[in-house]
Amino acid sequence: MQTYLVKWILNGEMIIEATDAQTAERIAQERLVATITDTNRWPEELGAQGLQGAASEVELQAAE
């Protein structure tokens, strides 16, 4: 079995009410962590507009 590195990009925008930018970023991160595992929720709650992925083979070196 081969090992692959998968790179992906989540592109979207969220409108968040907060007292400052740092709080808004924290709220966004909390929403991301809470919803990313539920594919029925993340597009709506995270404002996702696109999801891309690509895999490339990883060459592992033998331990010496």
PDB file of N, CA, C and O in Angstrom:
ATOM      1  N   MET A   1       0.848  -1.175   0.000  1.00  0.00           N
ATOM      2  CA  MET A   1       0.000   0.000   0.000  1.00  0.00           C
ATOM      3  C   MET A   1       0.895   1.240   0.000  1.00  0.00           C
ATOM      4  O   MET A   1       1.893   1.287   0.718  1.00  0.00           O
ATOM      5  N   GLN A   2       0.541   2.226  -0.793  1.00  0.00           N
ATOM      6  CA  GLN A   2       1.299   3.475  -0.890  1.00  0.00           C
ATOM      7  C   GLN A   2       0.814   4.472   0.162  1.00  0.00           C
ATOM      8  O   GLN A   2      -0.309   4.373   0.657  1.00  0.00           O
ATOM      9  N   THR A   3       1.670   5.423   0.493  1.00  0.00           N
ATOM     10  CA  THR A   3       1.315   6.513   1.401  1.00  0.00           C
ATOM     11  C   THR A   3       1.208   7.791   0.586  1.00  0.00           C
ATOM     12  O   THR A   3       2.054   8.050  -0.271  1.00  0.00           O
ATOM     13  N   TYR A   4       0.185   8.591   0.840  1.00  0.00           N
ATOM     14  CA  TYR A   4      -0.052   9.808   0.072  1.00  0.00           C
ATOM     15  C   TYR A   4      -0.188  11.015   0.985  1.00  0.00           C
ATOM     16  O   TYR A   4      -0.726  10.928   2.088  1.00  0.00           O
ATOM     17  N   LEU A   5       0.309  12.134   0.499  1.00  0.00           N
ATOM     18  CA  LEU A   5       0.104  13.423   1.137  1.00  0.00           C
ATOM     19  C   LEU A   5      -1.021  14.099   0.368  1.00  0.00           C
ATOM     20  O   LEU A   5      -0.911  14.289  -0.844  1.00  0.00           O
ATOM     21  N   VAL A   6      -2.099  14.465   1.050  1.00  0.00           N
ATOM     22  CA  VAL A   6      -3.235  15.107   0.395  1.00  0.00           C
ATOM     23  C   VAL A   6      -3.279  16.561   0.843  1.00  0.00           C
ATOM     24  O   VAL A   6      -3.397  16.848   2.035  1.00  0.00           O
ATOM     25  N   LYS A   7      -3.184  17.475  -0.117  1.00  0.00           N
ATOM     26  CA  LYS A   7      -3.286  18.897   0.164  1.00  0.00           C
ATOM     27  C   LYS A   7      -4.693  19.343  -0.205  1.00  0.00           C
ATOM     28  O   LYS A   7      -5.203  18.975  -1.263  1.00  0.00           O
ATOM     29  N   TRP A   8      -5.325  20.132   0.659  1.00  0.00           N
ATOM     30  CA  TRP A   8      -6.660  20.628   0.345  1.00  0.00           C
ATOM     31  C   TRP A   8      -6.793  22.069   0.793  1.00  0.00           C
ATOM     32  O   TRP A   8      -6.065  22.549   1.662  1.00  0.00           O
ATOM     33  N   ILE A   9      -7.740  22.737   0.177  1.00  0.00           N
ATOM     34  CA  ILE A   9      -7.977  24.153   0.444  1.00  0.00           C
ATOM     35  C   ILE A   9      -9.463  24.343   0.704  1.00  0.00           C
ATOM     36  O   ILE A   9     -10.302  23.859  -0.056  1.00  0.00           O
ATOM     37  N   LEU A  10      -9.779  25.040   1.766  1.00  0.00           N
ATOM     38  CA  LEU A  10     -11.156  25.426   2.057  1.00  0.00           C
ATOM     39  C   LEU A  10     -11.238  26.925   1.850  1.00  0.00           C
ATOM     40  O   LEU A  10     -10.522  27.682   2.505  1.00  0.00           O
ATOM     41  N   ASN A  11     -12.097  27.360   0.954  1.00  0.00           N
ATOM     42  CA  ASN A  11     -12.207  28.777   0.630  1.00  0.00           C
ATOM     43  C   ASN A  11     -13.607  29.251   0.990  1.00  0.00           C
ATOM     44  O   ASN A  11     -14.594  28.698   0.505  1.00  0.00           O
ATOM     45  N   GLY A  12     -13.701  30.263   1.830  1.00  0.00           N
ATOM     46  CA  GLY A  12     -15.008  30.772   2.206  1.00  0.00           C
ATOM     47  C   GLY A  12     -14.888  32.010   3.057  1.00  0.00           C
ATOM     48  O   GLY A  12     -13.787  32.449   3.387  1.00  0.00           O
ATOM     49  N   GLU A  13     -16.017  32.565   3.407  1.00  0.00           N
ATOM     50  CA  GLU A  13     -16.075  33.761   4.244  1.00  0.00           C
ATOM     51  C   GLU A  13     -17.172  33.577   5.274  1.00  0.00           C
ATOM     52  O   GLU A  13     -18.195  32.950   5.000  1.00  0.00           O
ATOM     53  N   MET A  14     -16.956  34.126   6.457  1.00  0.00           N
ATOM     54  CA  MET A  14     -17.942  34.070   7.525  1.00  0.00           C
ATOM     55  C   MET A  14     -18.134  35.480   8.065  1.00  0.00           C
ATOM     56  O   MET A  14     -17.170  36.233   8.200  1.00  0.00           O
ATOM     57  N   ILE A  15     -19.353  35.831   8.367  1.00  0.00           N
ATOM     58  CA  ILE A  15     -19.654  37.088   9.038  1.00  0.00           C
ATOM     59  C   ILE A  15     -19.846  36.753  10.506  1.00  0.00           C
ATOM     60  O   ILE A  15     -20.733  35.976  10.861  1.00  0.00           O
ATOM     61  N   ILE A  16     -19.014  37.339  11.361  1.00  0.00           N
ATOM     62  CA  ILE A  16     -19.047  37.024  12.785  1.00  0.00           C
ATOM     63  C   ILE A  16     -19.128  38.316  13.584  1.00  0.00           C
ATOM     64  O   ILE A  16     -18.347  39.240  13.361  1.00  0.00           O
ATOM     65  N   GLU A  17     -20.065  38.378  14.507  1.00  0.00           N
ATOM     66  CA  GLU A  17     -20.141  39.513  15.420  1.00  0.00           C
ATOM     67  C   GLU A  17     -19.234  39.228  16.611  1.00  0.00           C
ATOM     68  O   GLU A  17     -19.366  38.198  17.272  1.00  0.00           O
ATOM     69  N   ALA A  18     -18.308  40.156  16.879  1.00  0.00           N
ATOM     70  CA  ALA A  18     -17.360  39.980  17.973  1.00  0.00           C
ATOM     71  C   ALA A  18     -16.868  41.344  18.438  1.00  0.00           C
ATOM     72  O   ALA A  18     -17.042  42.347  17.745  1.00  0.00           O
ATOM     73  N   THR A  19     -16.259  41.373  19.602  1.00  0.00           N
ATOM     74  CA  THR A  19     -15.745  42.625  20.149  1.00  0.00           C
ATOM     75  C   THR A  19     -14.442  43.072  19.491  1.00  0.00           C
ATOM     76  O   THR A  19     -14.121  44.260  19.496  1.00  0.00           O
ATOM     77  N   ASP A  20     -13.685  42.119  18.921  1.00  0.00           N
ATOM     78  CA  ASP A  20     -12.434  42.459  18.244  1.00  0.00           C
ATOM     79  C   ASP A  20     -12.059  41.342  17.270  1.00  0.00           C
ATOM     80  O   ASP A  20     -12.673  40.275  17.266  1.00  0.00           O
ATOM     81  N   ALA A  21     -11.050  41.601  16.452  1.00  0.00           N
ATOM     82  CA  ALA A  21     -10.643  40.642  15.421  1.00  0.00           C
ATOM     83  C   ALA A  21     -10.161  39.331  16.023  1.00  0.00           C
ATOM     84  O   ALA A  21     -10.440  38.259  15.487  1.00  0.00           O
ATOM     85  N   GLN A  22      -9.446  39.413  17.126  1.00  0.00           N
ATOM     86  CA  GLN A  22      -8.925  38.203  17.765  1.00  0.00           C
ATOM     87  C   GLN A  22     -10.068  37.289  18.217  1.00  0.00           C
ATOM     88  O   GLN A  22      -9.992  36.070  18.068  1.00  0.00           O
ATOM     89  N   THR A  23     -11.111  37.881  18.762  1.00  0.00           N
ATOM     90  CA  THR A  23     -12.273  37.101  19.189  1.00  0.00           C
ATOM     91  C   THR A  23     -12.986  36.512  17.980  1.00  0.00           C
ATOM     92  O   THR A  23     -13.419  35.361  18.017  1.00  0.00           O
ATOM     93  N   ALA A  24     -13.110  37.283  16.921  1.00  0.00           N
ATOM     94  CA  ALA A  24     -13.750  36.781  15.702  1.00  0.00           C
ATOM     95  C   ALA A  24     -12.979  35.594  15.139  1.00  0.00           C
ATOM     96  O   ALA A  24     -13.583  34.610  14.713  1.00  0.00           O
ATOM     97  N   GLU A  25     -11.648  35.676  15.134  1.00  0.00           N
ATOM     98  CA  GLU A  25     -10.831  34.563  14.646  1.00  0.00           C
ATOM     99  C   GLU A  25     -10.994  33.329  15.528  1.00  0.00           C
ATOM    100  O   GLU A  25     -11.046  32.210  15.018  1.00  0.00           O
ATOM    101  N   ARG A  26     -11.075  33.516  16.833  1.00  0.00           N
ATOM    102  CA  ARG A  26     -11.268  32.401  17.756  1.00  0.00           C
ATOM    103  C   ARG A  26     -12.613  31.729  17.505  1.00  0.00           C
ATOM    104  O   ARG A  26     -12.704  30.502  17.477  1.00  0.00           O
ATOM    105  N   ILE A  27     -13.650  32.532  17.326  1.00  0.00           N
ATOM    106  CA  ILE A  27     -14.985  31.992  17.052  1.00  0.00           C
ATOM    107  C   ILE A  27     -14.976  31.207  15.738  1.00  0.00           C
ATOM    108  O   ILE A  27     -15.544  30.117  15.657  1.00  0.00           O
ATOM    109  N   ALA A  28     -14.336  31.760  14.721  1.00  0.00           N
ATOM    110  CA  ALA A  28     -14.247  31.073  13.430  1.00  0.00           C
ATOM    111  C   ALA A  28     -13.535  29.737  13.594  1.00  0.00           C
ATOM    112  O   ALA A  28     -13.979  28.729  13.043  1.00  0.00           O
ATOM    113  N   GLN A  29     -12.442  29.716  14.342  1.00  0.00           N
ATOM    114  CA  GLN A  29     -11.704  28.476  14.564  1.00  0.00           C
ATOM    115  C   GLN A  29     -12.566  27.461  15.311  1.00  0.00           C
ATOM    116  O   GLN A  29     -12.569  26.278  14.970  1.00  0.00           O
ATOM    117  N   GLU A  30     -13.293  27.918  16.322  1.00  0.00           N
ATOM    118  CA  GLU A  30     -14.167  27.019  17.079  1.00  0.00           C
ATOM    119  C   GLU A  30     -15.243  26.420  16.174  1.00  0.00           C
ATOM    120  O   GLU A  30     -15.542  25.229  16.270  1.00  0.00           O
ATOM    121  N   ARG A  31     -15.820  27.234  15.302  1.00  0.00           N
ATOM    122  CA  ARG A  31     -16.835  26.720  14.374  1.00  0.00           C
ATOM    123  C   ARG A  31     -16.222  25.705  13.420  1.00  0.00           C
ATOM    124  O   ARG A  31     -16.827  24.677  13.120  1.00  0.00           O
ATOM    125  N   LEU A  32     -15.025  26.002  12.951  1.00  0.00           N
ATOM    126  CA  LEU A  32     -14.350  25.089  12.032  1.00  0.00           C
ATOM    127  C   LEU A  32     -14.117  23.736  12.691  1.00  0.00           C
ATOM    128  O   LEU A  32     -14.449  22.698  12.119  1.00  0.00           O
ATOM    129  N   VAL A  33     -13.558  23.745  13.870  1.00  0.00           N
ATOM    130  CA  VAL A  33     -13.277  22.497  14.578  1.00  0.00           C
ATOM    131  C   VAL A  33     -14.565  21.738  14.878  1.00  0.00           C
ATOM    132  O   VAL A  33     -14.605  20.514  14.752  1.00  0.00           O
ATOM    133  N   ALA A  34     -15.608  22.448  15.270  1.00  0.00           N
ATOM    134  CA  ALA A  34     -16.869  21.814  15.653  1.00  0.00           C
ATOM    135  C   ALA A  34     -17.624  21.224  14.473  1.00  0.00           C
ATOM    136  O   ALA A  34     -18.383  20.271  14.647  1.00  0.00           O
ATOM    137  N   THR A  35     -17.434  21.765  13.281  1.00  0.00           N
ATOM    138  CA  THR A  35     -18.279  21.345  12.167  1.00  0.00           C
ATOM    139  C   THR A  35     -17.553  20.628  11.032  1.00  0.00           C
ATOM    140  O   THR A  35     -18.213  20.026  10.185  1.00  0.00           O
ATOM    141  N   ILE A  36     -16.250  20.666  10.983  1.00  0.00           N
ATOM    142  CA  ILE A  36     -15.533  20.114   9.826  1.00  0.00           C
ATOM    143  C   ILE A  36     -15.757  18.610   9.665  1.00  0.00           C
ATOM    144  O   ILE A  36     -15.676  18.096   8.549  1.00  0.00           O
ATOM    145  N   THR A  37     -16.031  17.910  10.735  1.00  0.00           N
ATOM    146  CA  THR A  37     -16.244  16.468  10.633  1.00  0.00           C
ATOM    147  C   THR A  37     -17.659  16.093  10.206  1.00  0.00           C
ATOM    148  O   THR A  37     -17.929  14.922   9.938  1.00  0.00           O
ATOM    149  N   ASP A  38     -18.556  17.054  10.138  1.00  0.00           N
ATOM    150  CA  ASP A  38     -19.933  16.799   9.722  1.00  0.00           C
ATOM    151  C   ASP A  38     -20.148  17.416   8.348  1.00  0.00           C
ATOM    152  O   ASP A  38     -20.386  18.619   8.235  1.00  0.00           O
ATOM    153  N   THR A  39     -20.066  16.593   7.301  1.00  0.00           N
ATOM    154  CA  THR A  39     -20.151  17.118   5.932  1.00  0.00           C
ATOM    155  C   THR A  39     -21.505  17.719   5.600  1.00  0.00           C
ATOM    156  O   THR A  39     -21.632  18.420   4.597  1.00  0.00           O
ATOM    157  N   ASN A  40     -22.522  17.463   6.416  1.00  0.00           N
ATOM    158  CA  ASN A  40     -23.817  18.088   6.181  1.00  0.00           C
ATOM    159  C   ASN A  40     -23.886  19.497   6.765  1.00  0.00           C
ATOM    160  O   ASN A  40     -24.762  20.276   6.392  1.00  0.00           O
ATOM    161  N   ARG A  41     -22.971  19.833   7.679  1.00  0.00           N
ATOM    162  CA  ARG A  41     -23.000  21.133   8.351  1.00  0.00           C
ATOM    163  C   ARG A  41     -21.960  22.109   7.833  1.00  0.00           C
ATOM    164  O   ARG A  41     -22.257  23.297   7.716  1.00  0.00           O
ATOM    165  N   TRP A  42     -20.741  21.655   7.515  1.00  0.00           N
ATOM    166  CA  TRP A  42     -19.657  22.612   7.292  1.00  0.00           C
ATOM    167  C   TRP A  42     -19.866  23.571   6.129  1.00  0.00           C
ATOM    168  O   TRP A  42     -19.457  24.727   6.246  1.00  0.00           O
ATOM    169  N   PRO A  43     -20.468  23.177   5.024  1.00  0.00           N
ATOM    170  CA  PRO A  43     -20.614  24.183   3.954  1.00  0.00           C
ATOM    171  C   PRO A  43     -21.448  25.383   4.380  1.00  0.00           C
ATOM    172  O   PRO A  43     -21.097  26.524   4.078  1.00  0.00           O
ATOM    173  N   GLU A  44     -22.538  25.133   5.074  1.00  0.00           N
ATOM    174  CA  GLU A  44     -23.417  26.230   5.487  1.00  0.00           C
ATOM    175  C   GLU A  44     -22.821  27.032   6.633  1.00  0.00           C
ATOM    176  O   GLU A  44     -22.788  28.261   6.568  1.00  0.00           O
ATOM    177  N   GLU A  45     -22.353  26.372   7.671  1.00  0.00           N
ATOM    178  CA  GLU A  45     -21.880  27.062   8.867  1.00  0.00           C
ATOM    179  C   GLU A  45     -20.549  27.771   8.674  1.00  0.00           C
ATOM    180  O   GLU A  45     -20.284  28.771   9.341  1.00  0.00           O
ATOM    181  N   LEU A  46     -19.706  27.273   7.774  1.00  0.00           N
ATOM    182  CA  LEU A  46     -18.393  27.885   7.563  1.00  0.00           C
ATOM    183  C   LEU A  46     -18.365  28.785   6.344  1.00  0.00           C
ATOM    184  O   LEU A  46     -17.330  29.381   6.048  1.00  0.00           O
ATOM    185  N   GLY A  47     -19.461  28.901   5.639  1.00  0.00           N
ATOM    186  CA  GLY A  47     -19.497  29.741   4.453  1.00  0.00           C
ATOM    187  C   GLY A  47     -18.610  29.204   3.339  1.00  0.00           C
ATOM    188  O   GLY A  47     -18.105  29.972   2.520  1.00  0.00           O
ATOM    189  N   ALA A  48     -18.419  27.894   3.304  1.00  0.00           N
ATOM    190  CA  ALA A  48     -17.512  27.299   2.324  1.00  0.00           C
ATOM    191  C   ALA A  48     -18.032  27.506   0.909  1.00  0.00           C
ATOM    192  O   ALA A  48     -19.204  27.268   0.616  1.00  0.00           O
ATOM    193  N   GLN A  49     -17.147  27.947   0.055  1.00  0.00           N
ATOM    194  CA  GLN A  49     -17.488  28.154  -1.340  1.00  0.00           C
ATOM    195  C   GLN A  49     -16.812  27.128  -2.237  1.00  0.00           C
ATOM    196  O   GLN A  49     -17.230  26.929  -3.378  1.00  0.00           O
ATOM    197  N   GLY A  50     -15.796  26.494  -1.743  1.00  0.00           N
ATOM    198  CA  GLY A  50     -15.107  25.500  -2.545  1.00  0.00           C
ATOM    199  C   GLY A  50     -14.213  24.639  -1.682  1.00  0.00           C
ATOM    200  O   GLY A  50     -13.742  25.067  -0.628  1.00  0.00           O
ATOM    201  N   LEU A  51     -13.984  23.430  -2.137  1.00  0.00           N
ATOM    202  CA  LEU A  51     -13.090  22.509  -1.475  1.00  0.00           C
ATOM    203  C   LEU A  51     -12.307  21.802  -2.562  1.00  0.00           C
ATOM    204  O   LEU A  51     -12.886  21.205  -3.469  1.00  0.00           O
ATOM    205  N   GLN A  52     -10.995  21.870  -2.470  1.00  0.00           N
ATOM    206  CA  GLN A  52     -10.146  21.251  -3.469  1.00  0.00           C
ATOM    207  C   GLN A  52      -9.240  20.251  -2.785  1.00  0.00           C
ATOM    208  O   GLN A  52      -8.906  20.401  -1.610  1.00  0.00           O
ATOM    209  N   GLY A  53      -8.850  19.242  -3.517  1.00  0.00           N
ATOM    210  CA  GLY A  53      -7.915  18.278  -2.963  1.00  0.00           C
ATOM    211  C   GLY A  53      -7.060  17.669  -4.048  1.00  0.00           C
ATOM    212  O   GLY A  53      -7.492  17.530  -5.192  1.00  0.00           O
ATOM    213  N   ALA A  54      -5.841  17.305  -3.683  1.00  0.00           N
ATOM    214  CA  ALA A  54      -4.939  16.639  -4.615  1.00  0.00           C
ATOM    215  C   ALA A  54      -4.010  15.752  -3.810  1.00  0.00           C
ATOM    216  O   ALA A  54      -3.538  16.140  -2.742  1.00  0.00           O
ATOM    217  N   ALA A  55      -3.753  14.576  -4.317  1.00  0.00           N
ATOM    218  CA  ALA A  55      -2.873  13.649  -3.616  1.00  0.00           C
ATOM    219  C   ALA A  55      -1.598  13.428  -4.423  1.00  0.00           C
ATOM    220  O   ALA A  55      -1.625  13.401  -5.654  1.00  0.00           O
ATOM    221  N   SER A  56      -0.494  13.273  -3.722  1.00  0.00           N
ATOM    222  CA  SER A  56       0.769  12.930  -4.354  1.00  0.00           C
ATOM    223  C   SER A  56       1.455  11.879  -3.497  1.00  0.00           C
ATOM    224  O   SER A  56       1.370  11.911  -2.269  1.00  0.00           O
ATOM    225  N   GLU A  57       2.136  10.948  -4.154  1.00  0.00           N
ATOM    226  CA  GLU A  57       2.769   9.858  -3.444  1.00  0.00           C
ATOM    227  C   GLU A  57       3.905  10.359  -2.558  1.00  0.00           C
ATOM    228  O   GLU A  57       4.664  11.247  -2.948  1.00  0.00           O
ATOM    229  N   VAL A  58       4.014   9.781  -1.365  1.00  0.00           N
ATOM    230  CA  VAL A  58       5.062  10.120  -0.433  1.00  0.00           C
ATOM    231  C   VAL A  58       6.062   8.968  -0.432  1.00  0.00           C
ATOM    232  O   VAL A  58       5.691   7.806  -0.265  1.00  0.00           O
ATOM    233  N   GLU A  59       7.320   9.303  -0.619  1.00  0.00           N
ATOM    234  CA  GLU A  59       8.352   8.268  -0.593  1.00  0.00           C
ATOM    235  C   GLU A  59       8.937   8.220   0.817  1.00  0.00           C
ATOM    236  O   GLU A  59       9.525   9.188   1.300  1.00  0.00           O
ATOM    237  N   LEU A  60       8.762   7.074   1.460  1.00  0.00           N
ATOM    238  CA  LEU A  60       9.253   6.897   2.821  1.00  0.00           C
ATOM    239  C   LEU A  60      10.641   6.271   2.782  1.00  0.00           C
ATOM    240  O   LEU A  60      10.906   5.378   1.977  1.00  0.00           O
ATOM    241  N   GLN A  61      11.534   6.750   3.666  1.00  0.00           N
ATOM    242  CA  GLN A  61      12.865   6.206   3.750  1.00  0.00           C
ATOM    243  C   GLN A  61      12.894   5.150   4.845  1.00  0.00           C
ATOM    244  O   GLN A  61      12.278   5.318   5.897  1.00  0.00           O
ATOM    245  N   ALA A  62      13.604   4.073   4.596  1.00  0.00           N
ATOM    246  CA  ALA A  62      13.708   3.001   5.577  1.00  0.00           C
ATOM    247  C   ALA A  62      14.511   3.458   6.777  1.00  0.00           C
ATOM    248  O   ALA A  62      15.504   4.170   6.630  1.00  0.00           O
ATOM    249  N   ALA A  63      14.089   3.054   7.959  1.00  0.00           N
ATOM    250  CA  ALA A  63      14.827   3.401   9.190  1.00  0.00           C
ATOM    251  C   ALA A  63      16.133   2.624   9.222  1.00  0.00           C
ATOM    252  O   ALA A  63      16.189   1.456   8.837  1.00  0.00           O
ATOM    253  N   GLU A  64      17.175   3.288   9.684  1.00  0.00           N
ATOM    254  CA  GLU A  64      18.478   2.615   9.745  1.00  0.00           C
ATOM    255  C   GLU A  64      18.786   2.160  11.122  1.00  0.00           C
ATOM    256  O   GLU A  64      19.843   1.575  11.356  1.00  0.00           O
TER     257      GLU A  64
END
